Amino acid sequence: YMALFELTTDEVFHEQTDIILHLFIRHFWDADAGILREYFSDNWGQPQSDEHRSIVEPGHMAEWVWLLRKYQRLTDADVDSGCEMIFSRCRELGLDEKTGFLWDRVTPDGTVSKKTRRLWPQTELLKAAIAQFASGNEDLLEFCADCLTSIHEQYLTGRVAGGWYDQFDAEGQSTKSLMPASSHYHLVLALHEARQSESLMTYMERHHSRA
């Protein structure tokens, strides 16, 4: 809807973005727990299952940072504090300090419940970092460059030309022989966002020439 509004300036698409933003604020984002809810019961209530209540996907938290920043660019809405909180919690809960990659799934207290790391959460982390950097968080430039370099070296190198490794386990071993089409959207958009950042491209040329 944001892309349609940006292209057409038709207010009907703007109205739809506002409806979804309202859902995010009221139901998706649990401010008390500092997490993004993944599952719901009827009428957007919390699910009955303990398992579903405990699922947090850091990649989706990163994706919402980028979505909110794009909404801000289109509407001038004040999302600064929300994005800071979500981005911080995303890394606090989901970032593996040893590898620098996001885990696929954690619990609300940060326990890793699925010790794998797909490609798409890493691309969403890159997008979120670029969006935060563009919004004035200049200290994130090196983090953006490291994300981009790590994706290139870990997921895009050594596979067939134009392909990628889609998931690794905790030991860094590839777990999938297939390349799901769903990952392609995340990858293309992340690389597009990176190329649109003149500061990031300049930094990469100076410090990360291999990427």
Z-matrix of the N, CA and C atoms (Angstrom, degrees):
N
C 1 1.458
C 2 1.532 1 111.69
N 3 1.316 2 117.28 1 -36.36
C 4 1.467 3 118.91 2 177.11
C 5 1.519 4 110.76 3 -65.51
N 6 1.322 5 116.36 4 -40.35
C 7 1.466 6 119.64 5 178.75
C 8 1.529 7 110.57 6 -64.47
N 9 1.322 8 116.31 7 -40.34
C 10 1.467 9 120.10 8 178.82
C 11 1.526 10 111.02 9 -66.65
N 12 1.321 11 116.99 10 -40.90
C 13 1.461 12 119.97 11 178.48
C 14 1.526 13 110.79 12 -65.58
N 15 1.341 14 115.67 13 -41.11
C 16 1.460 15 120.07 14 179.20
C 17 1.523 16 111.33 15 -61.87
N 18 1.326 17 115.81 16 -36.94
C 19 1.460 18 120.75 17 -177.53
C 20 1.524 19 112.90 18 -78.57
N 21 1.342 20 116.49 19 -40.12
C 22 1.468 21 120.37 20 -171.05
C 23 1.521 22 114.46 21 -107.56
N 24 1.344 23 117.85 22 -20.46
C 25 1.473 24 125.18 23 -171.98
C 26 1.526 25 112.14 24 57.98
N 27 1.317 26 116.73 25 20.93
C 28 1.462 27 121.38 26 177.88
C 29 1.533 28 108.91 27 -76.45
N 30 1.325 29 116.54 28 123.35
C 31 1.457 30 121.40 29 -174.73
C 32 1.528 31 113.35 30 -63.45
N 33 1.326 32 117.55 31 -22.04
C 34 1.462 33 119.08 32 179.80
C 35 1.527 34 110.64 33 -62.22
N 36 1.321 35 116.75 34 -34.05
C 37 1.472 36 120.11 35 178.28
C 38 1.530 37 110.80 36 -74.77
N 39 1.331 38 116.04 37 -34.78
C 40 1.463 39 119.82 38 175.10
C 41 1.523 40 110.29 39 -61.71
N 42 1.326 41 116.21 40 -41.72
C 43 1.466 42 120.59 41 179.23
C 44 1.527 43 111.21 42 -61.60
N 45 1.321 44 117.09 43 -38.18
C 46 1.460 45 120.34 44 179.49
C 47 1.531 46 111.30 45 -67.56
N 48 1.321 47 116.71 46 -37.53
C 49 1.467 48 118.56 47 177.47
C 50 1.521 49 110.29 48 -63.87
N 51 1.329 50 116.95 49 -37.24
C 52 1.463 51 120.36 50 179.04
C 53 1.520 52 111.40 51 -65.49
N 54 1.333 53 117.00 52 -37.90
C 55 1.466 54 121.08 53 178.28
C 56 1.524 55 110.22 54 -62.28
N 57 1.337 56 116.35 55 -44.78
C 58 1.462 57 120.15 56 -179.00
C 59 1.525 58 110.56 57 -68.75
N 60 1.327 59 117.03 58 -38.23
C 61 1.464 60 120.11 59 177.01
C 62 1.530 61 110.11 60 -61.31
N 63 1.317 62 116.45 61 -39.14
C 64 1.468 63 120.32 62 178.13
C 65 1.528 64 110.51 63 -62.61
N 66 1.324 65 116.75 64 -40.97
C 67 1.467 66 120.14 65 176.68
C 68 1.525 67 110.45 66 -61.36
N 69 1.322 68 115.85 67 -41.87
C 70 1.462 69 119.73 68 179.39
C 71 1.526 70 111.12 69 -60.33
N 72 1.327 71 116.27 70 -49.37
C 73 1.458 72 120.91 71 -176.28
C 74 1.526 73 111.47 72 -66.17
N 75 1.318 74 115.90 73 -40.91
C 76 1.466 75 119.46 74 -173.08
C 77 1.524 76 113.50 75 -84.59
N 78 1.344 77 117.04 76 -31.74
C 79 1.460 78 119.17 77 -171.27
C 80 1.532 79 114.54 78 -126.91
N 81 1.315 80 118.39 79 -45.37
C 82 1.464 81 119.88 80 -174.11
C 83 1.522 82 111.49 81 -68.10
N 84 1.333 83 115.75 82 -49.45
C 85 1.463 84 119.91 83 -176.07
C 86 1.521 85 109.97 84 -88.07
N 87 1.327 86 115.78 85 119.56
C 88 1.452 87 122.50 86 176.75
C 89 1.528 88 107.21 87 -97.25
N 90 1.326 89 116.11 88 96.15
C 91 1.462 90 120.59 89 -174.17
C 92 1.522 91 111.70 90 -66.11
N 93 1.334 92 117.17 91 -33.19
C 94 1.462 93 119.89 92 -178.92
C 95 1.526 94 111.56 93 -64.46
N 96 1.339 95 115.45 94 -42.36
C 97 1.466 96 120.29 95 -179.94
C 98 1.516 97 112.11 96 -88.72
N 99 1.334 98 116.80 97 -16.13
C 100 1.458 99 120.27 98 -177.72
C 101 1.512 100 112.61 99 68.13
N 102 1.338 101 116.45 100 40.53
C 103 1.463 102 121.33 101 -178.67
C 104 1.523 103 110.61 102 -138.57
N 105 1.307 104 115.05 103 161.24
C 106 1.458 105 122.11 104 172.92
C 107 1.519 106 107.93 105 -97.65
N 108 1.333 107 116.67 106 121.07
C 109 1.457 108 121.31 107 179.40
C 110 1.532 109 110.10 108 -74.07
N 111 1.345 110 115.99 109 141.01
C 112 1.456 111 121.58 110 -177.07
C 113 1.537 112 112.45 111 -105.93
N 114 1.333 113 116.88 112 -28.35
C 115 1.463 114 120.85 113 -174.59
C 116 1.523 115 110.20 114 -128.57
N 117 1.339 116 115.24 115 150.83
C 118 1.459 117 120.99 116 -177.08
C 119 1.526 118 110.09 117 -142.62
N 120 1.319 119 115.07 118 156.15
C 121 1.461 120 120.42 119 171.34
C 122 1.525 121 107.69 120 -92.58
N 123 1.324 122 116.10 121 -168.49
C 124 1.467 123 119.47 122 178.34
C 125 1.530 124 110.25 123 -59.77
N 126 1.323 125 115.56 124 147.46
C 127 1.466 126 122.29 125 178.56
C 128 1.531 127 112.67 126 59.64
N 129 1.325 128 115.77 127 30.72
C 130 1.460 129 122.90 128 174.31
C 131 1.520 130 113.13 129 66.34
N 132 1.329 131 117.70 130 20.97
C 133 1.460 132 119.43 131 175.65
C 134 1.514 133 111.11 132 -78.04
N 135 1.326 134 115.61 133 170.10
C 136 1.460 135 119.31 134 177.60
C 137 1.518 136 110.24 135 -68.88
N 138 1.325 137 118.08 136 144.07
C 139 1.464 138 121.11 137 -178.35
C 140 1.529 139 111.41 138 -66.98
N 141 1.321 140 114.79 139 153.55
C 142 1.462 141 120.04 140 179.18
C 143 1.521 142 111.77 141 -71.71
N 144 1.316 143 116.48 142 -29.28
C 145 1.460 144 121.43 143 -175.30
C 146 1.527 145 111.76 144 -73.53
N 147 1.339 146 116.32 145 128.81
C 148 1.469 147 120.44 146 174.66
C 149 1.521 148 110.85 147 -60.72
N 150 1.330 149 115.61 148 -36.88
C 151 1.471 150 120.25 149 179.78
C 152 1.519 151 111.02 150 -60.78
N 153 1.313 152 117.28 151 -46.66
C 154 1.459 153 120.72 152 -178.73
C 155 1.528 154 111.98 153 -68.32
N 156 1.311 155 117.63 154 -33.03
C 157 1.466 156 120.28 155 178.28
C 158 1.523 157 112.04 156 -69.13
N 159 1.319 158 116.03 157 -21.85
C 160 1.468 159 119.66 158 -175.71
C 161 1.521 160 113.56 159 -95.49
N 162 1.337 161 117.79 160 0.52
C 163 1.467 162 120.47 161 -175.78
C 164 1.523 163 111.64 162 -88.19
N 165 1.320 164 115.25 163 123.71
C 166 1.456 165 122.53 164 174.29
C 167 1.525 166 107.51 165 -128.78
N 168 1.331 167 117.00 166 128.95
C 169 1.459 168 121.71 167 178.10
C 170 1.534 169 108.03 168 -112.81
N 171 1.325 170 117.29 169 103.56
C 172 1.468 171 120.87 170 -177.08
C 173 1.530 172 113.54 171 -55.74
N 174 1.325 173 116.95 172 -31.68
C 175 1.459 174 119.55 173 179.57
C 176 1.510 175 112.91 174 -60.53
N 177 1.333 176 116.93 175 -36.07
C 178 1.460 177 120.07 176 178.44
C 179 1.530 178 111.08 177 -72.27
N 180 1.329 179 116.77 178 -32.64
C 181 1.455 180 119.13 179 175.84
C 182 1.523 181 110.13 180 -63.36
N 183 1.332 182 116.32 181 -43.24
C 184 1.464 183 120.28 182 177.41
C 185 1.527 184 111.05 183 -63.28
N 186 1.322 185 116.37 184 -40.49
C 187 1.467 186 120.37 185 -179.19
C 188 1.530 187 110.99 186 -61.65
N 189 1.326 188 117.00 187 -37.77
C 190 1.461 189 119.63 188 -179.78
C 191 1.519 190 112.45 189 -70.35
N 192 1.307 191 118.00 190 -27.53
C 193 1.466 192 119.69 191 173.92
C 194 1.527 193 109.19 192 -61.12
N 195 1.327 194 115.33 193 -46.69
C 196 1.473 195 119.63 194 179.52
C 197 1.527 196 111.11 195 -64.29
N 198 1.331 197 117.28 196 -42.01
C 199 1.464 198 120.94 197 179.74
C 200 1.532 199 111.15 198 -61.90
N 201 1.314 200 116.12 199 -44.73
C 202 1.464 201 119.68 200 -179.05
C 203 1.531 202 111.44 201 -66.44
N 204 1.313 203 117.12 202 -37.49
C 205 1.464 204 119.77 203 178.11
C 206 1.528 205 110.83 204 -66.96
N 207 1.320 206 116.80 205 -37.39
C 208 1.467 207 119.24 206 176.55
C 209 1.527 208 110.19 207 -65.82
N 210 1.313 209 116.78 208 -41.30
C 211 1.464 210 121.23 209 176.57
C 212 1.529 211 109.96 210 -59.45
N 213 1.314 212 116.80 211 -40.14
C 214 1.459 213 121.14 212 178.74
C 215 1.527 214 111.11 213 -62.49
N 216 1.321 215 116.51 214 -41.61
C 217 1.466 216 119.28 215 -179.99
C 218 1.525 217 111.92 216 -63.99
N 219 1.327 218 116.47 217 -30.91
C 220 1.463 219 120.49 218 -177.74
C 221 1.522 220 113.07 219 -84.92
N 222 1.332 221 116.89 220 -27.01
C 223 1.466 222 120.09 221 -170.59
C 224 1.521 223 114.45 222 -124.62
N 225 1.335 224 118.53 223 -10.09
C 226 1.464 225 123.16 224 -174.94
C 227 1.526 226 112.40 225 67.27
N 228 1.318 227 117.57 226 18.71
C 229 1.465 228 120.93 227 177.71
C 230 1.526 229 109.88 228 -65.51
N 231 1.315 230 116.22 229 148.68
C 232 1.464 231 121.59 230 179.64
C 233 1.531 232 108.66 231 -88.31
N 234 1.320 233 116.37 232 102.25
C 235 1.466 234 120.92 233 179.85
C 236 1.525 235 110.93 234 -118.60
N 237 1.326 236 116.68 235 11.08
C 238 1.465 237 120.82 236 -172.48
C 239 1.523 238 112.63 237 -56.89
N 240 1.323 239 116.80 238 -54.32
C 241 1.467 240 119.52 239 -175.59
C 242 1.519 241 111.12 240 -65.39
N 243 1.345 242 117.18 241 -38.46
C 244 1.456 243 120.38 242 178.58
C 245 1.513 244 112.25 243 -63.45
N 246 1.323 245 116.60 244 -43.70
C 247 1.465 246 120.31 245 -179.60
C 248 1.521 247 110.99 246 -66.87
N 249 1.328 248 116.11 247 -38.79
C 250 1.466 249 119.16 248 178.24
C 251 1.522 250 110.27 249 -61.02
N 252 1.332 251 116.51 250 -43.41
C 253 1.461 252 120.44 251 -178.49
C 254 1.521 253 111.33 252 -66.80
N 255 1.324 254 116.86 253 -46.52
C 256 1.462 255 120.35 254 -177.18
C 257 1.523 256 111.00 255 -65.59
N 258 1.335 257 116.52 256 -43.17
C 259 1.458 258 120.31 257 -179.52
C 260 1.523 259 110.93 258 -64.31
N 261 1.320 260 115.73 259 -41.14
C 262 1.457 261 120.24 260 178.72
C 263 1.527 262 111.30 261 -64.77
N 264 1.326 263 117.26 262 -45.31
C 265 1.460 264 121.14 263 -179.39
C 266 1.528 265 111.60 264 -68.06
N 267 1.312 266 116.64 265 -35.32
C 268 1.463 267 120.85 266 177.03
C 269 1.521 268 110.18 267 -56.82
N 270 1.314 269 116.71 268 -47.88
C 271 1.465 270 120.67 269 -178.95
C 272 1.523 271 111.77 270 -73.93
N 273 1.320 272 116.17 271 -37.34
C 274 1.464 273 120.17 272 -179.49
C 275 1.526 274 111.07 273 -62.91
N 276 1.329 275 116.79 274 -43.54
C 277 1.456 276 121.08 275 -176.96
C 278 1.524 277 113.28 276 -83.61
N 279 1.327 278 116.90 277 -37.78
C 280 1.450 279 119.12 278 -166.25
C 281 1.500 280 119.13 279 -112.67
N 282 1.339 281 117.92 280 -9.91
C 283 1.459 282 119.27 281 -174.22
C 284 1.522 283 111.00 282 -86.56
N 285 1.326 284 115.52 283 124.92
C 286 1.459 285 121.44 284 174.77
C 287 1.524 286 107.93 285 -80.28
N 288 1.317 287 116.70 286 111.22
C 289 1.469 288 120.40 287 -175.14
C 290 1.528 289 112.08 288 -62.81
N 291 1.323 290 117.16 289 -27.81
C 292 1.465 291 119.93 290 -177.93
C 293 1.519 292 111.85 291 -71.80
N 294 1.330 293 117.21 292 -39.48
C 295 1.466 294 120.35 293 -176.21
C 296 1.520 295 113.43 294 -104.12
N 297 1.331 296 116.93 295 -23.25
C 298 1.455 297 119.89 296 -176.00
C 299 1.510 298 113.61 297 82.18
N 300 1.333 299 117.67 298 9.48
C 301 1.464 300 122.05 299 -179.78
C 302 1.525 301 110.75 300 -107.56
N 303 1.339 302 115.69 301 156.39
C 304 1.452 303 120.85 302 176.02
C 305 1.526 304 110.49 303 -82.90
N 306 1.332 305 115.86 304 137.85
C 307 1.451 306 120.40 305 170.99
C 308 1.524 307 109.72 306 -71.15
N 309 1.322 308 116.01 307 155.86
C 310 1.463 309 120.11 308 178.42
C 311 1.520 310 112.14 309 -68.44
N 312 1.321 311 116.86 310 -38.46
C 313 1.460 312 119.10 311 -173.94
C 314 1.521 313 110.49 312 -151.71
N 315 1.342 314 115.48 313 135.92
C 316 1.458 315 122.05 314 176.30
C 317 1.523 316 108.25 315 -135.16
N 318 1.319 317 116.30 316 176.82
C 319 1.456 318 122.30 317 174.76
C 320 1.524 319 109.09 318 -101.85
N 321 1.334 320 118.36 319 168.16
C 322 1.471 321 120.19 320 -179.36
C 323 1.522 322 114.98 321 -58.73
N 324 1.334 323 118.11 322 -19.84
C 325 1.465 324 119.28 323 177.42
C 326 1.527 325 112.95 324 -96.27
N 327 1.338 326 116.66 325 5.62
C 328 1.457 327 120.70 326 176.47
C 329 1.514 328 115.06 327 92.70
N 330 1.328 329 117.99 328 3.08
C 331 1.461 330 120.22 329 176.11
C 332 1.529 331 109.48 330 -70.19
N 333 1.312 332 117.11 331 131.79
C 334 1.467 333 120.32 332 179.99
C 335 1.520 334 108.47 333 -76.19
N 336 1.335 335 116.49 334 116.23
C 337 1.461 336 120.94 335 -177.67
C 338 1.519 337 112.72 336 -100.94
N 339 1.318 338 116.82 337 -13.34
C 340 1.469 339 121.21 338 176.55
C 341 1.518 340 106.55 339 -140.03
N 342 1.320 341 116.96 340 102.19
C 343 1.462 342 121.29 341 -172.19
C 344 1.518 343 111.93 342 -85.13
N 345 1.328 344 114.12 343 59.56
C 346 1.462 345 122.20 344 174.15
C 347 1.525 346 107.12 345 -136.29
N 348 1.321 347 115.57 346 163.72
C 349 1.461 348 120.28 347 179.27
C 350 1.532 349 109.43 348 -141.93
N 351 1.312 350 114.81 349 106.45
C 352 1.461 351 120.34 350 177.96
C 353 1.529 352 110.56 351 -78.31
N 354 1.312 353 114.78 352 168.78
C 355 1.461 354 120.69 353 179.22
C 356 1.522 355 111.66 354 -67.89
N 357 1.342 356 116.98 355 -43.97
C 358 1.470 357 118.62 356 -169.39
C 359 1.530 358 114.35 357 -61.13
N 360 1.340 359 121.06 358 -37.53
C 361 1.469 360 117.56 359 176.84
C 362 1.530 361 113.19 360 -62.23
N 363 1.334 362 116.20 361 -30.73
C 364 1.468 363 119.71 362 179.80
C 365 1.530 364 110.52 363 -70.47
N 366 1.325 365 116.77 364 -37.28
C 367 1.460 366 119.28 365 177.65
C 368 1.524 367 110.54 366 -68.43
N 369 1.338 368 116.91 367 -35.04
C 370 1.463 369 119.46 368 178.43
C 371 1.517 370 111.38 369 -71.36
N 372 1.329 371 117.08 370 -33.65
C 373 1.463 372 120.26 371 174.49
C 374 1.527 373 110.20 372 -63.44
N 375 1.324 374 116.80 373 -41.93
C 376 1.465 375 121.08 374 177.50
C 377 1.526 376 110.40 375 -61.85
N 378 1.323 377 117.64 376 -46.83
C 379 1.465 378 121.35 377 179.21
C 380 1.525 379 111.35 378 -59.87
N 381 1.335 380 115.76 379 -44.03
C 382 1.466 381 119.70 380 -179.59
C 383 1.519 382 110.88 381 -63.29
N 384 1.329 383 116.56 382 -43.25
C 385 1.465 384 120.51 383 -179.26
C 386 1.526 385 110.93 384 -64.38
N 387 1.331 386 116.51 385 -41.01
C 388 1.470 387 119.86 386 177.92
C 389 1.524 388 110.37 387 -63.69
N 390 1.335 389 117.18 388 -42.16
C 391 1.462 390 121.09 389 179.39
C 392 1.517 391 111.35 390 -64.03
N 393 1.321 392 116.50 391 -40.67
C 394 1.461 393 120.11 392 178.04
C 395 1.527 394 111.22 393 -67.42
N 396 1.319 395 116.59 394 -40.59
C 397 1.461 396 120.70 395 177.18
C 398 1.531 397 110.73 396 -61.32
N 399 1.324 398 116.39 397 -44.55
C 400 1.463 399 121.07 398 -178.60
C 401 1.524 400 111.67 399 -66.00
N 402 1.324 401 116.33 400 -20.67
C 403 1.464 402 120.47 401 -178.97
C 404 1.524 403 112.53 402 -92.81
N 405 1.325 404 116.50 403 10.29
C 406 1.452 405 119.87 404 173.63
C 407 1.509 406 116.28 405 114.38
N 408 1.349 407 117.24 406 -1.88
C 409 1.461 408 120.32 407 178.78
C 410 1.535 409 109.32 408 -87.61
N 411 1.324 410 116.02 409 75.19
C 412 1.455 411 121.54 410 -171.36
C 413 1.525 412 113.41 411 -65.66
N 414 1.324 413 116.67 412 -21.15
C 415 1.465 414 119.53 413 -179.86
C 416 1.519 415 112.37 414 -71.30
N 417 1.336 416 117.69 415 -6.35
C 418 1.461 417 121.12 416 -178.24
C 419 1.530 418 113.34 417 -90.60
N 420 1.319 419 118.16 418 -0.13
C 421 1.458 420 119.62 419 -176.42
C 422 1.524 421 111.62 420 -60.15
N 423 1.303 422 117.61 421 -46.25
C 424 1.462 423 120.48 422 179.45
C 425 1.528 424 110.91 423 -65.03
N 426 1.324 425 116.97 424 -37.77
C 427 1.465 426 121.13 425 177.56
C 428 1.524 427 109.96 426 -62.06
N 429 1.331 428 117.15 427 -42.91
C 430 1.471 429 121.07 428 177.47
C 431 1.531 430 110.18 429 -59.10
N 432 1.323 431 116.19 430 -46.12
C 433 1.461 432 120.72 431 -178.99
C 434 1.523 433 111.39 432 -63.43
N 435 1.327 434 116.25 433 -40.54
C 436 1.464 435 119.90 434 178.83
C 437 1.525 436 111.16 435 -65.13
N 438 1.329 437 117.15 436 -40.19
C 439 1.468 438 121.14 437 177.46
C 440 1.523 439 110.81 438 -60.59
N 441 1.327 440 115.92 439 -47.91
C 442 1.453 441 120.63 440 -178.55
C 443 1.527 442 111.24 441 -63.14
N 444 1.324 443 116.52 442 -43.94
C 445 1.456 444 120.61 443 179.27
C 446 1.524 445 111.75 444 -64.25
N 447 1.323 446 116.80 445 -42.05
C 448 1.464 447 121.01 446 -179.23
C 449 1.512 448 111.73 447 -65.00
N 450 1.324 449 117.25 448 -40.81
C 451 1.466 450 120.51 449 177.02
C 452 1.520 451 109.89 450 -60.97
N 453 1.331 452 115.55 451 -44.53
C 454 1.466 453 120.18 452 -179.53
C 455 1.520 454 111.22 453 -61.98
N 456 1.320 455 116.43 454 -47.25
C 457 1.467 456 120.05 455 -173.93
C 458 1.521 457 112.64 456 -75.97
N 459 1.327 458 118.07 457 -35.81
C 460 1.457 459 120.79 458 -174.55
C 461 1.525 460 113.81 459 -90.32
N 462 1.328 461 116.80 460 -37.49
C 463 1.463 462 119.89 461 -171.31
C 464 1.527 463 114.31 462 -107.74
N 465 1.320 464 117.10 463 -25.30
C 466 1.461 465 119.77 464 -173.25
C 467 1.517 466 113.95 465 -109.53
N 468 1.320 467 117.86 466 -5.17
C 469 1.459 468 121.49 467 -177.63
C 470 1.521 469 110.64 468 -104.88
N 471 1.342 470 115.75 469 130.70
C 472 1.454 471 120.34 470 176.44
C 473 1.513 472 114.74 471 96.34
N 474 1.324 473 117.32 472 -8.22
C 475 1.460 474 121.87 473 176.56
C 476 1.527 475 107.98 474 -89.64
N 477 1.323 476 117.08 475 -177.99
C 478 1.462 477 119.81 476 176.46
C 479 1.526 478 108.87 477 -64.37
N 480 1.311 479 116.64 478 155.05
C 481 1.460 480 121.01 479 -179.87
C 482 1.528 481 109.95 480 -55.61
N 483 1.321 482 115.66 481 128.67
C 484 1.454 483 120.37 482 -179.58
C 485 1.513 484 113.88 483 80.16
N 486 1.322 485 118.03 484 3.72
C 487 1.455 486 121.62 485 -177.51
C 488 1.514 487 112.47 486 -109.75
N 489 1.335 488 115.68 487 -172.87
C 490 1.457 489 119.90 488 -177.60
C 491 1.530 490 110.49 489 -155.73
N 492 1.315 491 114.70 490 159.04
C 493 1.459 492 121.33 491 167.45
C 494 1.525 493 106.68 492 -84.65
N 495 1.314 494 117.37 493 128.96
C 496 1.457 495 118.63 494 -172.03
C 497 1.518 496 114.09 495 -92.33
N 498 1.329 497 117.56 496 -27.77
C 499 1.466 498 118.53 497 -177.74
C 500 1.532 499 110.63 498 -155.58
N 501 1.334 500 115.20 499 143.02
C 502 1.455 501 122.19 500 175.19
C 503 1.524 502 109.28 501 -123.54
N 504 1.331 503 115.75 502 154.53
C 505 1.459 504 119.64 503 174.29
C 506 1.525 505 109.85 504 -91.64
N 507 1.330 506 116.31 505 -174.67
C 508 1.460 507 120.59 506 -176.25
C 509 1.515 508 112.89 507 -64.47
N 510 1.331 509 116.93 508 -22.51
C 511 1.469 510 121.12 509 179.01
C 512 1.518 511 112.41 510 -91.80
N 513 1.326 512 117.07 511 2.74
C 514 1.457 513 120.17 512 178.92
C 515 1.507 514 114.80 513 82.77
N 516 1.341 515 116.90 514 19.48
C 517 1.454 516 121.25 515 178.52
C 518 1.531 517 109.96 516 -97.64
N 519 1.328 518 116.21 517 137.58
C 520 1.454 519 120.40 518 178.83
C 521 1.526 520 110.31 519 -65.15
N 522 1.322 521 116.53 520 133.83
C 523 1.466 522 121.07 521 -177.36
C 524 1.516 523 113.38 522 -105.85
N 525 1.338 524 117.52 523 -7.60
C 526 1.463 525 120.62 524 -176.01
C 527 1.522 526 110.52 525 -130.74
N 528 1.324 527 115.10 526 136.74
C 529 1.461 528 119.48 527 174.99
C 530 1.523 529 110.91 528 -92.74
N 531 1.331 530 116.83 529 -14.39
C 532 1.464 531 121.22 530 -179.28
C 533 1.523 532 110.72 531 -97.86
N 534 1.327 533 115.77 532 161.89
C 535 1.457 534 122.76 533 176.11
C 536 1.524 535 107.31 534 -119.25
N 537 1.341 536 118.47 535 92.67
C 538 1.462 537 121.02 536 -176.47
C 539 1.524 538 112.38 537 -56.37
N 540 1.311 539 116.45 538 136.69
C 541 1.459 540 120.50 539 -179.70
C 542 1.515 541 111.71 540 -61.74
N 543 1.334 542 116.81 541 -26.39
C 544 1.464 543 119.97 542 -179.11
C 545 1.527 544 112.18 543 -63.04
N 546 1.319 545 117.48 544 -24.82
C 547 1.463 546 120.48 545 -179.98
C 548 1.525 547 112.12 546 -75.76
N 549 1.320 548 116.41 547 -22.99
C 550 1.464 549 120.24 548 -173.96
C 551 1.524 550 111.48 549 -63.20
N 552 1.319 551 116.23 550 -42.26
C 553 1.467 552 120.51 551 178.54
C 554 1.526 553 110.65 552 -57.84
N 555 1.318 554 117.04 553 -47.61
C 556 1.456 555 121.47 554 -179.01
C 557 1.530 556 110.82 555 -61.08
N 558 1.311 557 116.04 556 -43.48
C 559 1.456 558 120.76 557 -176.92
C 560 1.526 559 111.50 558 -66.82
N 561 1.326 560 116.51 559 -48.91
C 562 1.464 561 120.45 560 -177.90
C 563 1.527 562 111.11 561 -61.70
N 564 1.329 563 116.69 562 -43.83
C 565 1.460 564 119.31 563 -177.81
C 566 1.522 565 111.26 564 -68.15
N 567 1.328 566 117.22 565 -38.05
C 568 1.468 567 120.02 566 178.38
C 569 1.524 568 111.25 567 -64.21
N 570 1.334 569 116.72 568 -43.73
C 571 1.462 570 119.86 569 179.46
C 572 1.523 571 110.66 570 -66.96
N 573 1.325 572 116.87 571 -34.88
C 574 1.467 573 120.60 572 176.16
C 575 1.530 574 110.35 573 -63.51
N 576 1.337 575 116.36 574 -45.11
C 577 1.463 576 120.01 575 179.38
C 578 1.530 577 110.73 576 -61.47
N 579 1.323 578 115.89 577 -40.07
C 580 1.463 579 119.51 578 179.04
C 581 1.521 580 111.24 579 -63.42
N 582 1.320 581 116.61 580 -43.88
C 583 1.465 582 120.40 581 -178.21
C 584 1.521 583 111.45 582 -67.91
N 585 1.337 584 117.87 583 -25.41
C 586 1.464 585 120.63 584 179.79
C 587 1.526 586 112.19 585 -77.51
N 588 1.326 587 116.51 586 -14.46
C 589 1.464 588 120.21 587 -179.47
C 590 1.525 589 109.57 588 -90.74
N 591 1.307 590 116.40 589 103.51
C 592 1.472 591 120.56 590 -178.87
C 593 1.520 592 110.80 591 -62.46
N 594 1.329 593 116.59 592 -38.65
C 595 1.469 594 120.24 593 -179.65
C 596 1.520 595 110.84 594 -63.83
N 597 1.330 596 116.70 595 -41.91
C 598 1.457 597 120.33 596 -179.56
C 599 1.515 598 110.80 597 -67.65
N 600 1.334 599 117.47 598 -42.78
C 601 1.466 600 120.05 599 -179.75
C 602 1.529 601 111.12 600 -64.02
N 603 1.324 602 116.33 601 -39.21
C 604 1.464 603 119.44 602 177.60
C 605 1.518 604 110.79 603 -64.88
N 606 1.326 605 116.10 604 -42.61
C 607 1.464 606 120.67 605 179.13
C 608 1.522 607 110.28 606 -62.85
N 609 1.332 608 116.86 607 -41.62
C 610 1.461 609 120.69 608 -179.82
C 611 1.521 610 111.31 609 -62.76
N 612 1.303 611 116.22 610 -40.84
C 613 1.466 612 120.25 611 179.71
C 614 1.524 613 111.56 612 -63.33
N 615 1.307 614 115.85 613 -33.29
C 616 1.464 615 119.93 614 -177.01
C 617 1.532 616 112.93 615 -84.23
N 618 1.340 617 115.78 616 -35.49
C 619 1.466 618 118.59 617 -169.63
C 620 1.530 619 114.64 618 -118.72
N 621 1.330 620 117.66 619 -19.77
C 622 1.468 621 120.12 620 -175.70
C 623 1.529 622 108.73 621 -132.90
N 624 1.308 623 117.18 622 58.32
C 625 1.457 624 121.28 623 -172.89
C 626 1.517 625 112.88 624 -60.71
N 627 1.358 626 118.29 625 -26.44
C 628 1.470 627 120.03 626 -178.31
C 629 1.508 628 112.54 627 -66.52
N 630 1.356 629 117.72 628 -28.98
C 631 1.452 630 120.94 629 -178.84
C 632 1.521 631 111.47 630 -84.89
